[in-house]
Amino acid sequence: MKGGIGRKALSILWREDQGYSLFGVLLAFFILGVALLGFLNLMIASVRTSAFASGVSVASNLAQKEIETLRTYGYDHWMTLLKENDWAPIEQTDTTLTQNVRFVKKVRVSLSPLQKETVQLEVDVAYRDPSGNLHHVYLTSLVADYE
């Protein structure tokens, strides 16, 4: 028994006298296409994840920088401003364009509902990713008089 089943299957893909068969070439291209399609989907997901991470990083840095700036003014400064504003919250909105993405920063300073004689600083940075999804980074800090 010369040849066997394996040789018969190979004869569909390869013909000794003529080279590769049309079916063999088409099958190879199909397998290559499926592999490349999977790789392409992986690359697209990687780019989206990278864009999301970049946006969160920039928004986090903007929020952290603003919180640190607000904290430098101290408790007495904020209590004076809140008293002048009849104890109503102080709010401000600012827009920053970074890496072709618009970040909207909202700052709110108010008396803390959690603890008496404490000022609550809130920063909310919002942006839209390239897919149009809205994301927020929200930070809160408390400032108190420790004397």
N, C-alpha and C positions, 0 to 999 in steps of 0.2 A: 504494500500500500504506500505508494509514493505520493508526497504532497500533503494530504490530509486537509482538514477543515481550515486551518490557519492559512495555508497557501492559497486556497480558493478565495478566502476573504481578501487577501492582499491583491489578488488578481483584479479585483474590482477597482482598486485605487492605482495600481501600477501595472502597466503592460510592458513586458520586457522588450518587445519589438518597437513600441511607439512612445514610451515614456509615461508620464502621468495621464490618467484618464480625465475627462471633463468633470465627471462626478467627484473624483478625488480632489481636484482643484477647487471646485465649488464648496465641498465639505470643509476644506482647509480654510477658505475665506470666511465661511460661516462661523467656524470655531474662533477664528481670530477676531471677527466682528463682535461676537458675544463677549469675549475677553476684554476688548477695548471699550465696549459699552459699559461694562462694570467698572473699569478703571476711570472712565469719564464721569460716571455718577459719583465715584469716590472723590474725584478732584473738585467737582461742583460743591459737594457737601463740605469739603475742606475749606474752600474759598468763603462760603457762607459763614462757617464757624469762625474763621479768622476775622471777617468783617464784624461779626457780633462781638467777639472778644475785644477788638480794637475800640469799638464804640463804648463798651462798658468800661474799659480802661480809661478812656478820655473823660467820660462822664464822672467816673469815680474820682479822678484827679481834680476835676473842676469843683466837685462838691467838697472834697477834703480841703482844698485850698481855701474855699470860701468859709468853711467852718472855722478853720484856723485863723483866718483874718478876723472874723466876727468875735472869736474868743479873746483876741488881743485887746479889744476895747474894755473888757472887764465888766464886772457886775454893776458898779456905780453908774457907769455911762449908760448902760441899757435901762436901769431903773429910772434914771432921770428922763430919758427919752420916752419911756412908756408912761411915766407920770404926766409929762407934757402932752401926750397923745390921749389923755383920759383913760389910761390903762388898756386902750384898744391895741390889738396886734399891729405891728409895723410890718408891711409887706412890700417887696420890690421884685420886679421881673427884669431879667437881662437876657440878651441873646448873643451867642458866640458862634462864629463859623470856624470850624476846625476840620481839616482833611475833607473839605467839601460836604460836611455834615453840619446841620444847624442844631446847636444845643441850646435849649431854653432853660435858664436857671431861675428858679423861684426861691426867694429867701423870705422867711417869716420869723419874726422875733416876738415872743409873747411871754406872759407869765405862765409858769408851768402849772398845768392842772394837777400834777402829781405831788408837788411839794411846795409848801408855802415859802415865800421869799426866795424863789428860784426863777431864773430866766431861762426859757427854752428857746434854743436856736435850731431852726429847721431849714434844710437846703434840699430842694428837689430839682434834679437835672433830668430833663426829658429829651429824647432824640428819636428819630425814625431811622431804622436800618435801610439798606438798599432795597429790601423787599417791601418796604412801607409799613413794617410793624413798629408800633410805638413801645419804647422802653423807658423805664425810670430808674434812677439811682437816688435813693432817699437817705439822708443822714440827719441825725438829731443829736444835739449836745446840750447839756445843762450847765449853767453858770450860776454859782451861788457865792454869797459873802461868807467867808470862813473866819472872819475876825471875831 
